[in-house]
């Protein structure tokens, strides 16, 4: 039996938010909003399983958003939030947990403290929600005019996750079929269940408007763990008629010697990303002694490093690559290189810089014996 299951509900179409994709699949600091909400519970020590509830038409978007995460197949939601939660609960009833947490996918900044407080309250109450006391003066009005002032004492802003003893909330939802209630606490109240309130968090806001997404982006940038990694790689020239640099094939009088495609630029970027997250170097993941990597395109190595970063909940803030060689000329290909690196890592091109320099004919690069590359990666975890 799963002791505690988090049911993350993101089955809406998100049309009010605007844009080409529903809001739960919009990017927040490099990852879908839904993914960040799921990860908040995957990382919590008291949560034994995380179950997503999604719109039936969003399976491709979902699979792309959760790539690399260990999750069960999603449950198809219904026409309303209440119906979606009910479908999720019915799905779990085949192997019922002791406790369930119901969370809005559009609240990606929920922290472990909020989750833990809700779970602790379930020791003495059949239900619990995080909430914040209303601090602003409230007005009831219409037509642009104030009608009356509402007494704010005793008023609270409800958040999620809302936690319940599973059997209680399943029965409550079955009783509430056909009704239109705004949250699961209301469903529980209608069934006569006592619901406790614990301290919520201002950061646990719901992404409803574009301005909310911008606010969340700023919080990730300012509150993340910023790290820097450095990569250096060298390959000598050999007989050939082209080189591959930063994923771009360039005609040349020589080729580059290496076990893979010898893309010195992508190798340096890969090592920089691995270094930023303390994950060793490219040789530890793809040993040159292993024949299966012979001739492998280096975009595979870089994509692997990007996925490791993604699994850690990280994003790339900036990549800076310097190619060191006398020939070939890099300038005509620089933009294409930036585009290719951005494509491989699925990041914005403005986060990638590629430039080149020479050593004034000094050293092995100056003698035209090979090419070197340096890369610096700044990431936010």
C-alpha positions in Angstrom: 0.0 0.0 0.0 1.2 3.5 -0.8 1.0 5.4 2.5 0.8 8.9 1.0 -0.1 9.7 -2.6 0.1 13.2 -4.1 -2.6 13.8 -6.7 -1.4 16.7 -8.9 -4.3 17.9 -11.0 -3.6 19.7 -14.3 -6.5 18.7 -16.5 -7.7 22.1 -17.6 -7.3 23.5 -21.1 -5.7 26.8 -19.8 -7.4 28.9 -22.5 -7.7 32.0 -20.3 -4.0 32.2 -19.9 -3.4 32.6 -23.7 -0.5 31.2 -25.7 -0.1 28.2 -27.9 0.0 25.6 -25.1 -2.1 25.3 -21.9 -0.6 27.1 -18.9 0.5 24.0 -17.0 2.8 23.2 -19.9 4.3 26.7 -20.2 8.0 26.9 -19.3 9.0 28.2 -15.9 12.7 28.5 -15.6 13.3 26.0 -18.3 10.7 23.4 -17.3 7.0 23.0 -17.7 4.9 24.4 -14.7 3.4 20.9 -14.3 6.8 19.2 -14.1 7.9 21.6 -11.3 4.7 20.9 -9.3 5.2 17.1 -9.7 8.9 17.4 -8.6 8.0 19.2 -5.4 6.2 16.0 -4.2 8.7 13.5 -5.8 11.4 15.1 -3.6 9.4 14.9 -0.4 10.4 12.1 2.0 6.8 11.4 3.2 5.3 11.1 -0.3 5.4 7.6 -1.6 3.8 8.1 -5.0 2.9 11.0 -7.3 0.0 10.7 -9.6 -0.8 13.3 -12.3 -4.4 13.9 -13.6 -4.3 15.5 -17.1 -6.6 16.5 -20.0 -7.2 13.5 -22.4 -5.8 15.6 -25.3 -2.6 16.5 -23.6 -0.7 13.2 -23.4 2.0 14.2 -25.9 2.5 17.5 -24.0 2.6 15.5 -20.7 5.2 13.0 -21.9 7.5 15.8 -23.1 7.1 17.7 -19.8 7.9 14.7 -17.5 10.7 13.1 -19.5 13.2 11.5 -17.1 10.9 11.5 -14.1 9.7 8.2 -12.5 5.9 8.5 -12.6 3.0 6.1 -13.2 0.8 6.7 -16.3 -1.4 9.8 -16.0 -5.1 9.6 -15.3 -7.5 11.4 -17.7 -9.4 14.2 -16.0 -13.0 15.4 -16.5 -14.8 18.5 -17.5 -14.3 20.3 -14.2 -11.7 20.3 -11.5 -14.0 18.5 -9.1 -14.6 15.8 -11.7 -10.9 15.5 -12.4 -10.1 15.0 -8.7 -12.9 12.4 -8.4 -11.5 10.5 -11.3 -8.0 10.5 -9.8 -9.4 9.3 -6.5 -11.3 6.5 -8.1 -8.2 5.4 -9.9 -6.3 5.2 -6.6 -9.1 3.3 -5.0 -7.8 0.1 -6.6 -4.8 0.2 -4.3 -5.9 2.8 -1.7 -3.4 4.9 0.1 -3.7 5.9 3.7 -3.5 9.6 2.9 -3.9 11.7 -0.3 -2.7 15.2 -1.1 -4.6 17.0 -3.8 -2.6 19.8 -5.4 -3.2 22.3 -8.2 -0.6 21.8 -11.0 -0.5 25.6 -11.4 1.1 26.0 -8.0 4.7 25.1 -8.9 6.4 26.9 -5.9 5.0 24.8 -3.1 7.7 23.9 -0.6 8.4 21.0 1.7 7.4 23.0 4.7 3.8 23.4 3.5 3.5 19.8 2.5 4.9 18.6 5.9 2.5 20.8 7.8 -0.5 19.5 6.0 0.6 15.9 6.5 1.2 16.5 10.2 -2.3 17.8 10.7 -3.8 14.6 9.3 -2.6 12.8 12.4 -5.4 14.5 14.3 -7.9 15.6 11.6 -9.5 13.8 8.6 -8.6 16.8 6.4 -6.2 19.7 6.4 -5.4 22.6 4.1 -2.7 25.4 4.0 -4.1 28.8 4.3 -3.1 32.5 4.8 -5.0 35.0 6.8 -6.6 37.8 4.7 -4.6 41.0 5.4 -6.2 43.4 3.0 -9.5 45.3 3.6 -12.2 43.6 1.6 -14.9 45.4 -0.3 -18.1 44.1 -1.9 -19.0 46.1 -4.9 -20.7 46.3 -8.3 -20.6 48.6 -11.3 -17.3 50.0 -10.2 -18.7 51.2 -6.9 -18.3 50.0 -3.3 -21.4 48.5 -1.8 -20.1 47.5 1.6 -16.9 46.7 3.5 -16.6 43.0 4.4 -15.3 42.1 7.9 -12.0 40.4 7.3 -11.6 38.8 10.7 -11.6 35.1 10.4 -11.2 35.0 6.6 -8.4 32.9 5.1 -7.0 32.3 1.6 -7.0 28.6 0.9 -4.1 27.0 -0.9 -3.1 23.5 -2.0 -2.0 20.7 -1.3 -5.2 19.8 0.5 -4.7 16.6 2.5 -7.2 14.0 3.5 -7.5 10.5 4.9 -8.2 8.7 1.7 -11.3 6.8 2.5 -13.0 10.0 3.9 -12.3 12.1 0.8 -13.2 9.4 -1.6 -16.6 9.0 0.0 -17.1 12.7 0.2 -16.4 13.1 -3.5 -18.9 10.3 -4.4 -21.5 12.1 -2.3 -20.7 15.4 -4.1 -21.2 14.1 -7.7 -23.1 16.7 -9.7 -22.4 19.6 -7.4 -20.1 22.5 -8.2 -17.7 23.1 -5.3 -14.5 25.2 -5.7 -12.0 23.0 -3.8 -11.7 19.7 -2.0 -12.0 21.2 1.4 -15.5 22.3 0.4 -16.3 18.8 -0.7 -15.1 17.5 2.7 -17.1 20.2 4.6 -20.3 19.3 2.7 -19.8 15.7 3.9 -19.4 16.8 7.5 -15.6 16.2 7.7 -13.6 18.4 10.0 -10.8 20.2 8.1 -7.9 21.8 9.9 -5.9 24.8 8.7 -2.1 25.0 8.8 0.2 27.9 7.8 0.5 28.3 4.0 3.1 30.3 2.2 3.0 33.5 0.1 5.3 31.9 -2.5 2.7 29.1 -3.0 0.6 31.2 -5.3 -1.4 30.0 -8.3 -0.1 30.9 -11.8 -3.2 32.4 -13.3 -2.0 35.3 -15.3 1.1 36.0 -17.4 2.3 38.3 -14.6 2.2 35.4 -12.2 4.5 33.4 -14.5 6.9 36.4 -14.7 6.9 36.6 -10.9 7.7 32.9 -10.5 10.5 33.3 -13.0 12.0 36.1 -11.0 11.8 34.0 -7.8 13.6 31.0 -9.4 16.4 33.3 -10.6 16.8 35.0 -7.3 16.3 32.0 -5.0 18.1 29.2 -6.9 21.4 27.6 -6.3 23.6 29.2 -8.9 26.6 27.1 -10.1 29.3 27.4 -12.6 31.1 24.6 -14.5 34.2 24.7 -16.8 35.0 22.5 -19.7 38.2 22.1 -21.8 38.8 19.8 -24.7 41.5 19.3 -27.4 41.6 17.3 -30.6 44.4 17.0 -33.2 44.0 17.2 -36.9 44.1 14.1 -39.1 43.4 13.3 -42.8 40.0 14.4 -43.8 37.9 17.0 -45.6 35.7 18.4 -42.8 35.4 19.1 -39.1 32.4 19.2 -36.8 32.4 22.1 -34.4 29.6 22.8 -32.0 27.3 20.6 -34.0 28.0 22.3 -37.4 29.9 20.5 -40.2 32.5 22.8 -41.8 34.5 21.9 -44.9 38.3 21.9 -44.2 41.6 20.5 -45.4 41.7 18.1 -42.4 39.5 16.2 -40.1 39.7 15.9 -36.3 40.9 12.7 -34.6 38.7 11.2 -31.9 36.8 8.2 -30.8 33.4 9.9 -31.4 32.9 12.6 -34.0 35.6 14.7 -32.2 33.4 17.8 -31.8 35.8 19.7 -29.5 33.2 22.4 -28.9 30.3 20.2 -27.8 32.8 18.1 -25.7 33.8 21.2 -23.8 30.2 22.3 -23.3 29.3 18.8 -22.0 32.1 18.8 -19.5 31.1 22.3 -18.3 27.5 21.2 -17.6 28.6 18.0 -15.9 31.0 20.0 -13.8 28.3 22.5 -12.7 26.3 19.7 -11.2 29.2 17.6 -9.9 28.6 14.7 -12.2 32.1 13.9 -13.3 33.3 14.4 -16.9 32.3 13.1 -20.4 34.7 10.2 -20.1 33.0 8.9 -17.0 29.7 8.7 -18.9 30.9 7.7 -22.3 34.3 6.0 -21.9 36.5 6.2 -25.1 37.6 2.6 -24.4 34.0 1.5 -25.1 33.5 0.6 -28.8 29.8 1.5 -28.7 30.6 5.2 -28.7 33.0 5.1 -31.7 31.8 7.7 -34.2 28.9 8.8 -32.0 27.6 12.3 -32.8 28.5 14.5 -29.8 25.0 16.0 -29.6 24.1 12.7 -27.8 26.7 13.5 -25.1 25.5 17.0 -24.7 21.8 16.0 -24.6 22.7 13.5 -21.8 24.3 16.2 -19.7 21.3 18.5 -20.3 18.9 15.7 -19.1 21.0 15.1 -16.0 20.7 18.8 -15.2 16.9 18.7 -15.9 16.5 15.7 -13.6 18.1 17.8 -10.8 15.5 20.5 -11.3 18.0 22.8 -12.9 18.1 25.1 -15.9 20.8 26.7 -18.0 21.3 30.4 -17.4 24.2 30.8 -19.9 26.7 29.0 -21.9 29.9 30.6 -23.2 32.1 28.7 -25.7 35.5 29.7 -27.1 37.1 27.8 -30.0 40.8 28.2 -30.3 42.3 27.6 -33.7 44.0 29.3 -36.7 41.8 27.5 -39.2 39.0 27.0 -40.2 37.4 30.5 -39.8 34.7 30.3 -37.2 33.0 33.7 -37.8 30.8 32.6 -40.7 29.4 29.7 -38.7 29.1 31.2 -35.3 25.4 31.9 -35.4 24.6 28.4 -36.7 26.6 26.9 -33.8 24.6 28.9 -31.3 21.4 27.8 -32.9 22.5 24.1 -32.9 23.6 24.1 -29.2 20.3 25.8 -28.2 18.4 23.1 -30.2 20.2 20.2 -28.5 19.6 21.6 -25.0 16.1 23.0 -25.8 17.0 26.5 -24.5 16.7 29.9 -25.9 19.5 30.9 -28.3 20.2 34.1 -26.4 21.6 31.9 -23.6 24.4 30.6 -25.9 27.5 32.4 -26.9 30.2 31.0 -29.3 33.3 32.9 -30.2 36.8 32.1 -31.5 40.3 33.2 -31.0 43.8 32.3 -32.1 47.0 31.9 -30.2 49.0 34.2 -32.5 50.6 31.1 -34.1 52.0 30.0 -30.7 51.6 26.4 -29.4 50.0 23.4 -31.1 46.9 25.4 -32.2 49.2 28.1 -33.6 51.1 25.5 -35.6 47.8 24.2 -37.0 48.1 20.8 -35.3 44.6 20.8 -33.8 41.8 22.7 -32.2 41.0 23.5 -28.5 37.8 24.6 -26.9 36.9 26.1 -23.6 33.3 26.4 -22.2 31.8 27.9 -19.1 28.3 27.0 -18.0 26.2 28.9 -15.5 23.2 26.9 -14.2 20.5 27.4 -11.6 19.3 24.5 -9.5 
